[in-house]
Amino acid sequence: MKAMTLVRPGPAEERPLALAETGEPPAKAGEVLIDVTACGVCRTDLHIAEGEVAARLPVVPGHQAAGRIARVGPGVEGFEAGEAVGVGWLSTTCGGCRFCRSGRENLCERATFTGRDRDGGFAERMAAPAEAVYRLPAGLAAKDAAPLLCAGIIGYRSLRLSGVRPGGRLGLFGFGASAHLAIQVARHWGCEVHVFTREKRHRELAVEMGAAWAGTAEEDPGVALDAAVTFAPAGELVPLALSRLDRGAALAVNAIHMSPIPSFAHDRIYGERSVVGVMNFTRRDAEEFLDLAARIPVRATIETFPLSEANEALLRIKRGQVRGAAVLVNR
């Protein structure tokens, strides 16, 4: 089978992924083998490819894989060959630590992740633990479902951690793959959404998707925000976002890697403003979001690339040139 493999990290401009013929992964006990139809390309994949997030090497990246079950391994119950399924970022957790026991498996110190600790979906086939596999909403094509499996789920968790309430004023800083899905949930909740992003094409998309206002991070929307989420990996956005919050509001920082956060004056958090970092997601987050996404429905704006052009997709993400989400397609 064909797979895009990372042997040595490097700048996206140097095209660090290599197309290779590899053996088909086995479906071990407790695992399923998936024919990958489509795999979303996440900024985390870019961080892994460039060495900003450490990974097992060599590795096949990709943690937003959608397709159909080809085979189930020994001991797997509840899944059958032919079912439409997807795999996200969280792969395994220990199940016994204080975080797992308290429903916070996203914080498990022994967690493993798809496309980082084990081969992911930048391939024609992949194996995954059954516990990390989710049924896809009925009638949703794999290429449209793929971005929901990380960008959508982590965006949903970020909204929850921001504390935004139905009808509240929400700020989204950055408007890429995750934010353009999160806005659909927020609008479903009746929120007034203000989007801050440097790219004109992203501001235009935000307005098309129901944003009440869209501008750059330096611009003033003219209202105080009840909650906000930063999606761009730019530390300088944190004090800017805090300056837009009303008293008692929270900022959720959604980034696995970001540039340093500059120091800021105490008055940015005075008034009981708070900052919370977002780390991974739980299986419950995934199940809740996929159910909600089917009912709203949430739909991704996508740009598709053949599997062999994964490096081009990463480079376009790095340059902010993707309108919505980038998705690799096999067929």
N, C-alpha and C positions, 0 to 999 in steps of 0.2 A: 504494500500500500504506500501511498505518497503522504509525506508529512513535512512540515516546515519546522526545522530543528534549530535550536540555539545551542551552539557549542561553546562560543566565547562571546561575552557581551561586548557591545560597541555602539557608537553613535548610530542613530537611525539612518543618517546620511550614508553610512558605510554598509548598509543592508546586512545586518548581522545574522539574519535567518537564512538557512540553506535548505533548498528542496531536496529531499532524499527519499529513496526507496527503503522502507523498513519492514520488518516482520509484523504481522498482525498481532496485537496484544491479546493474551488469553483472557477469558472471563473466569477469574479465579473464584474460589468459594466466597459467596456474599457479594459478587460483582455482576455487572451486566456489560455486554459488549454492545456498542452503539455505532450504527452507520451514521456518520456525521453529515448532515445535509448542509448546515450553515453554522458558522461560529462568529459571534460578535468579537470585535477587536476593541479592547478596553485600554484606557490609559495605563492601567497597571501592567498590561502586556508590554507597553512601551518602557515603563520603568524597569521591568525585568530584562528586556532586550538590551537596555543601555547600562545595566548593572547597578541601578539605583536601588533596586529591591533584590536582595540575594535569593538565588534559586539553586536547586540541584541541577548540575550540568553533566552531560547534555540533557536538555529538556525540550519537549514540544509544548509551547505556550498555548494559551487559549482556555478560557473558563466560562464562556457563554455559548456552549455547544448545544445544538438542537438537531434532532434526527429521529431515527427509529431503532428500537431494540433489535439487534441481530441475533443475540443469543443470551440466555441467562445462565449464570454459573451455579454450581452446587449450593444448595441451601437458600436460594433466593425465592421468596414468596411474594405474591402480589404484583408481579410484572410478567408479561408474556412477550414473546417475539412479535414484532410488528407494531407495538405500541409507540405512539409519538411522545417523546420524552426530551427533557433537557437537563443539563448539568451546570451548576454554578461554581462560585469561587470556593466555598467551604466544602472540603472533601471528607475528612474524618476528625473526630474529637475523641478525647480519652473517655468521656462519660462518667468519670469518677472524681474529678477535681472539684474544688469549691465553686468554680464558675459553672461547670456543667451541671452540678447538682442543684444550682439555684436558677437554672433557666438562662444562664448567660454563656452558652457554649461558644459564642463569638469571641470570648476572651480566653478560651482554653489555651494554656501555655504549650500544650502538646498537639494542637490542631495541625492538620496538614491541608494544603490547598491545591486545587486543580491548576495545572499549568505552571506550578512553581515547585511543588514537592513530588508531583507525579505528572506524567504526560497528559496534555490536554487536547483541545479540540481543533488545533491547527493541523488537522490530519483527516484522512478519509474514514478512519475508524478510531475509537478510543474505548478504553475500559474504565468503569467507575464503580465505586461502592454503591450498592443499591440504596443505602441511606442518603446518598447525595444526589439521587436522581428524582426528578419531578415530572409528573404528567403535564403535558402542555394543554392550554385551553383549547377546546374543540374549535375546529375551523380556522385556526391560526397557522399560517404557513411558517415553516421552520425559520426562514430568513427574517420574518417579522417577530418571531418569538425570541430569537437569540439575544437581542439587546435587553430583553426583560430579565434575563437570568442573572445579571449582575448589576448593570446600570440601573435597571428598574428597581430591583430589590433593595440595593444600597441607597438609592434615592428615597425610597419609601421609608427605610429606617431613619435616614437623615431627617426627613420631615417629622417623624415621630419624636426624635430626640430634640428637635428645635422647639417642641412644645406648641407649634402652631395649632390654633383651634379653628373650627369651621367659621368662615366669615372673616377671619383675621387678615391683617396685612403681612404679607410674606415677601422677603427679599431673597432672590437667587443670584449668587455671584458666580459667574461662569455659566455658559449655556451650551454645553456639549451633550454627549450621549445620555448622561444621567439626568441632568436638569430638564431636558426637553421631555422626559418621561414623568419626572416629578411634578412638573407644572400641570400635567393632565390630572394627577391625583388632587393637587391643590385646588384646581378649578372645580373639580367634582365636589370638593368640600366647601365650595363657595368662597374661597379665599381671593383676596385682591392681591395679585402677584406683580412685583416690581423686579425687573431683570437688569442686572449690571454685567455688561460684557464688552470687550474691546472690539470685537468683530462686528461689522455692520450687518453681514449676512445672518449672524446669530441674533442680533437685535430684531431684524426683520422677521425671522422665524418665530421669535418669542411673541411678537405682536400678533402674528398670524394665529398663534396658539392660545391667544386670550390674555396676554399680559396687559395690565392696565398702563404700564409705563416701561420703557426700555431705554437705557443709556449706558454710559461708561461708569466705571467704579468711582470716578472722581465727581460725577454729576450728582446733583441733589434732586431726588424725586419729589421733594416738597411735602413729604409726609414721614412720620416716624413709623418704623416697622415693629410689628408685634413679635416677629421671629425672622430668622434668616439662616440660610445654608450657603457655605462656600464650597464650590465644586472644583474650581481651578487650583492647581498645586502651587499657588503663589502666596507666600507668607504675608506679603505686604497688603493683601486684601483683608486680613483679619482686623487691624485697627480701623480700616476704612468701613468695613461692615459694622463694627461696633459703634461707630459714630452715627450710623443710621438707625440704631435700635431705640425704641421707647424704653422707659423705665420698666424693669421687671422682665425684659425680653431676653431670649437666649439665641446664641449663634452656634449652630452645629457645623463643625469643620470636617468635611468629607474628603479625606486624602490619605492614601497609604504612604505617600512621600511628598514633601513640599519644601520649598525654599524657606530659609529662616524667617521667623516672625519678628519684625522689628519691635523695639520697645515702644511703649505708648504711655500717655499720661493716665493717671489714676481715674480721671473723670470719664474715661471710656468705659469703665466697668462700674463706676459709682452709680447709684440708683438701682442696685441689684440686677445689673446686667451680667450675663454669664456666658462662658464659652465651654462647649463640650466637644471632645474629639470623637469621631465615628470610627469604629473598628469592626470590620467584617459584618456578617449578618448571621442570624440564626435560621434554622430550618423553619421555625414558626414564622419568621419574617417572610421567607420565601413562599410558604403556603398561603399566608394572608394576602400578600401582594398579588400572586398569580390569580387568586380567586377574585380580588378586587379588580385587577386588570381586565379580566374576562367580562366583568359586569359593567365597567364604565363605558365602553372598553378603552384601554390604553393602546395606542398604536405608535410604533416608532417610525420616525422619518429616517430612511436608511440610504446609504450608498454602498453598493455591492462591488466586491473584488473577487477574482478567481483566487483559489488557494495559493497559487504560485506567486501572487502579487501581495502577499502579506507584508513584505517590507515597505511597499508603496503605501499601504494603508497606515502602517505605523508612522511613516514620515508625514503623511497628510494630517494625522492626528496631532503630531508634534507641532506642526505649523498652523494648527487651528483652521484647516481647510476643509474639514468634514462638516457638512450641514446635517446635524443629527447624529446618527451612529454609523460606524463602518462595520460591514459584515462580509466575511469570507464565505463563498458558496462553492460547493463541490459539484452540484448538479442542479 
